[in-house]
Amino acid sequence: MIQPSTSLNPLQYSAPTEFDMSNIAQGIELVQQRIVAAAKAANRDPIAITLLAISKTRPEEDIRTAISAGQRHFGENYLQDALPKIDSLRDEFPALCWHFIGAIQSNKTNDIAQHFDWVHTIERLKIARRLSEQRPEGLEPLQICLQVNISDEASKSGVTSKDVFQLAEAIRELPRLRLRGLMAIPVATNDNALQRAAFAKLQALFEQLNQQGFQLDTLSMGMSNDMEAAIAEGSTLVRIGKAIFGART
Ligand SMILES: *Cc1c(COP(=O)(O)O)cnc(C)c1O
């Protein structure tokens, strides 16, 4: 097991600024240790928490290093940056799972429907309809999370907590999509109590939807700076960039 080079108070964690290949493997190891520790503290099985490595803006070489370290799920948010990497890696590593986590304009849906396995950032029915229509028949349905604006700020993206039920009902009917869960990006804060309060809101919505008969199994919440709070509130998938690959330039 690789020992952390600095003391790891998770609440004050900040990624090293310079990463080389071995540091990516070490980053994955450290994040996995954080997942295990946070799950334990919350009396949860760490197996229930998927690590999604956010490889946006990173070169293909970094993704290959992460694959060598055992990583299988990768998240991208810039289509133009993602497609060449996916095309280059897909044949060689068919078991990789690609997640789209960026904002979606209508003219991007076709490429997303053809190249990704998951989309975490659905906030409008129009986009969901296009993805369903454009999802190739030979592929599994596209796995979907609805992005919820948990902080209710006018400037933030995501469907409101009020409108999420109606959107979920409509998306449930789309044949080439499978609704799996909810996703949120709360306002950034270092205050653990505030982090937890935001994630608890998303978890409550998730419970309400499941009480209404939706069989959701995915709570996509938690990033490098707040993954412990997210896991404490029931996250099943953490989206981690910096803590694996280093600071983005
Ligand atoms: C960039 C990004 C992340 C990863 O953030 P880090 O702070 O680098 O861990 C997670 N989710 C989304 C939607 C992102 O755009």
The ligand as an SDF file (V2000), in Angstrom:
LIG
                    3D

 15 15  0  0  0  0  0  0  0  0999 V2000
  -14.4060   18.8940  -12.9230 C   0  0  0  0  0  0  0  0  0  0  0  0
  -15.5840   18.2170  -12.3290 C   0  0  0  0  0  0  0  0  0  0  0  0
  -15.4460   17.3330  -11.2430 C   0  0  0  0  0  0  0  0  0  0  0  0
  -14.1150   17.0450  -10.5660 C   0  0  0  0  0  0  0  0  0  0  0  0
  -13.7620   18.0930   -9.7330 O   0  0  0  0  0  0  0  0  0  0  0  0
  -12.4100   17.9980   -8.8490 P   0  0  0  0  0  0  0  0  0  0  0  0
  -12.5320   19.1390   -7.9240 O   0  0  0  0  0  0  0  0  0  0  0  0
  -11.2820   18.1200   -9.8140 O   0  0  0  0  0  0  0  0  0  0  0  0
  -12.4360   16.6880   -8.1660 O   0  0  0  0  0  0  0  0  0  0  0  0
  -16.5950   16.6960  -10.7780 C   0  0  0  0  0  0  0  0  0  0  0  0
  -17.8040   16.9180  -11.3320 N   0  0  0  0  0  0  0  0  0  0  0  0
  -17.9720   17.7600  -12.3700 C   0  0  0  0  0  0  0  0  0  0  0  0
  -19.3380   17.9480  -12.9310 C   0  0  0  0  0  0  0  0  0  0  0  0
  -16.8800   18.4390  -12.8870 C   0  0  0  0  0  0  0  0  0  0  0  0
  -17.0600   19.2810  -13.9220 O   0  0  0  0  0  0  0  0  0  0  0  0
  1  2  1  0
  2  3  1  0
  2 14  2  0
  3  4  1  0
  3 10  2  0
  4  5  1  0
  5  6  1  0
  6  7  2  0
  6  8  1  0
  6  9  1  0
 10 11  1  0
 11 12  2  0
 12 13  1  0
 12 14  1  0
 14 15  1  0
M  END
$$$$
